[in-house]
Amino acid sequence: MEAAGKEEISVEGEAVDKNIFKDCSKIAFYRRQKQQLSRRATYQASLDSATIGKDSTKFQIISETTKVSLLAEVYGIEGNIFRLKINEETPVKPRYEVPDVLTSKPSTVRLISCSGDADSLVLTDGKGDLKCNITANPFKIDLVSEEEVVMSINSLGQLYFEHLQIPLKQRAAKENKKDTSVDASQEDQEDLGLWEEKFGKFVDVKVNGPASIGLDFSLHGFEHLYGIPQHAESHQLKNTSDGDAYRLYNLDVYGYKIHDKIGIYGSVPYLLAHKLGRTLGIFWLNASETLVEINTEPAVKYTQTQMGPVAAKQKVRCRTDVHWMSESGIIDVFLLTGPTPSDVFKQYSYLTGTQAMPPLFSLGYHQCRWNYEDEQDVKEVDAGFDEHDIPYDVMWLDIEHTEGKRYFTWDKKRFPNPKRMQELLRSKNRKLVVISDPHIKIDPNYSVYVKAKEQGFFVRNHEGGDFEGVCWPGIY
């Protein structure tokens, strides 16, 4: 057959309407950070009062505009890992820090000060091949390997930290209290979403006001970056200077568009940078909505270092700048120094663990479609497998088994007796699995967990083991 007669196939028309999801222009914390950073506010580190302890080195960072201080902590961790934490020194309430992700408390390596004064502080892990150079004014950290700067933190001055505030109702009773974290003239600007943010019919109320954070990382000599899944984009991350940032926000996007930076089913804030002879990793430990901007400056063969008769020419390496912005939480970032790709993966797995062994039943045949209508439908499908002598281990139900699409509920008309339905399958050594939302997290302390068990769900725990009807969040 002639190729010219072949009809061109396109799925473009089936892509989801992006207007029902946020892009950067509709994300309030992104607009606030871009507006504030355009004013070039800077931070200064108080290194003369830095304390070097067994586990970490601590010092203050002070905003030149608000004069409010932050607490910075630098850790050395076994396996050539550095950790940087920045938090409010005296928050009105504890800010959220991510639990459960780290498999255990990382073993620290005491950092040694090999030089330092009020203007700079140099920390080493004792081996001498890795150094952490901290500059006071403006605040900056350079990660040095074999006398070469491989990564700089806040070299672009994009450190951003919104301090939690007393709720508006309480503030009204304290008229004389000055708001030091957000310009009072902005409070009436609904567009910035300081206390309340609207998108379509959804309203997000911020009891303690805006709480976003941000920080930039410059990767010297690197132009190939990978990671921060999940996006329907190229394997190598692209520059975002001419469009939206990469969005880390779990969304159930049916028919998503390819070559797009919109967040889809999962979010992993883990980025790799690779060049000949070196691989680095950045693990941004933050569970809130996160945006990542990437900008690569290509290598310049030669640049003139100064004017006049003694002008010299110097080769300039390429550099990639990565700007992380999150809606809330603290700055908690792990710098994985490699130097090989295998080393970086070992460092990451040391922090988060390796892939768990799957339960045995998950390796069998799973029957699933969107969606089985009711208990009778499930019974007939199950009987059909028996009739045709086809083995299977698991039957899946999608969202329509719920009442009004509310997870951990059953539609009582369609599924009046879910326990009996599960027992039918269990009698044949089969299991029933229901699909849950990819961004629901189950905690045994939550009342929703208790209610789920009352509704006939059997909830999987982290240890696995044999379980019957299962609510398995985030897997589909």
Salt bridges, closest charged atoms under 4 A:
GLU12 OE2 - LYS257 NZ 3.63
GLU73 OE1 - LYS58 NZ 3.88
GLU88 OE2 - ARG95 NH1 2.72
GLU88 OE1 - HIS163 ND1 3.19
GLU97 OE1 - LYS85 NZ 3.14
ASP100 OD2 - LYS441 NZ 3.27
ASP142 OD2 - LYS140 NZ 3.32
GLU147 OE2 - LYS131 NZ 3.62
GLU148 OE2 - ARG317 NH1 2.64
GLU162 OE2 - ARG32 NE 2.71
ASP179 OD2 - ARG171 NH2 3.57
GLU187 OE2 - ARG171 NH1 3.21
ASP191 OD1 - ARG31 NH2 3.45
GLU196 OE2 - LYS198 NZ 3.83
GLU197 OE2 - LYS22 NZ 3.22
GLU197 OE1 - LYS206 NZ 2.96
GLU233 OE1 - LYS238 NZ 3.30
GLU233 OE2 - LYS261 NZ 3.81
ASP260 OD2 - LYS18 NZ 2.80
GLU289 OE2 - ARG247 NE 2.73
GLU293 OE1 - LYS34 NZ 3.08
GLU293 OE1 - HIS323 ND1 3.33
ASP321 OD2 - ARG319 NH2 2.81
ASP332 OD2 - ARG83 NH2 2.78
GLU373 OE1 - ARG414 NH1 3.92
GLU375 OE1 - ARG420 NH2 3.57
ASP377 OD2 - ARG369 NH2 3.30
ASP382 OD2 - LYS428 NZ 2.57
ASP382 OD1 - ARG430 NH1 2.61
ASP386 OD2 - LYS428 NZ 2.73
ASP386 OD1 - ARG430 NH2 2.80
GLU400 OE2 - LYS405 NZ 3.74
GLU403 OE2 - ARG406 NH2 3.68
ASP437 OD2 - HIS439 ND1 2.75
ASP466 OD1 - LYS431 NZ 3.17
GLU468 OE1 - ARG426 NH1 1.86
